[in-house]
Amino acid sequence: QNLYDFYGENQGMRIARKHINWQLGNEQGYAEYKALLMSAVKAVDQKRLINQFYNQLQAAYFARAC
């Protein structure tokens, strides 16, 4: 079960926004995604944007490691 199921989509998204900012606020490149994440209207969009951001972080990590 996730926030969206437990609290409903609207409140779950608000709670998720708070946690997203806490966890990702200092990550490089987060500022570019912040406005998109904070303005997402549907949970599916919020999840998609988070996945895109993590994929970007992962790509950057592996690029530095090689």
C-alpha positions in Angstrom: 0.0 0.0 0.0 1.3 3.5 -0.8 0.4 7.1 0.2 -2.0 7.5 -2.7 -4.0 4.4 -1.7 -4.0 5.1 2.0 -4.7 8.9 2.0 -6.4 9.2 -1.4 -4.8 10.8 -4.4 -5.0 14.5 -3.5 -3.8 14.2 0.1 -1.3 11.4 -0.8 0.2 13.7 -3.4 0.6 16.6 -0.9 2.3 14.3 1.6 4.5 12.8 -1.1 5.6 16.4 -2.2 6.8 17.1 1.3 8.8 13.8 1.5 10.1 14.3 -2.0 11.5 17.7 -1.1 13.0 16.4 2.1 14.8 13.5 0.3 15.8 15.1 -2.9 16.2 18.8 -2.1 20.0 18.6 -2.1 20.4 16.4 -5.1 22.1 17.9 -8.2 19.5 18.6 -10.9 16.5 18.4 -8.5 15.7 22.1 -9.0 14.8 21.4 -12.7 12.3 18.8 -11.6 10.9 20.5 -8.5 8.5 22.8 -10.4 7.2 19.9 -12.4 6.8 17.6 -9.4 5.1 20.3 -7.3 2.6 21.1 -10.1 1.7 17.5 -11.0 -2.1 17.0 -10.9 -2.2 13.2 -10.9 -0.3 10.6 -8.9 0.7 8.8 -12.1 2.4 12.0 -13.3 4.1 12.5 -10.0 5.4 8.9 -10.1 6.6 9.2 -13.7 8.5 12.4 -12.9 10.2 10.7 -9.9 11.2 7.8 -12.0 12.6 10.1 -14.6 14.6 12.0 -12.0 16.0 8.8 -10.5 17.0 7.5 -13.9 18.8 10.8 -14.5 20.6 10.4 -11.1 21.6 6.8 -11.9 22.9 7.8 -15.4 25.0 10.6 -13.9 26.3 8.3 -11.2 27.4 5.6 -13.7 28.9 8.3 -16.0 31.1 9.5 -13.1 32.0 5.9 -12.1 33.3 5.0 -15.6 
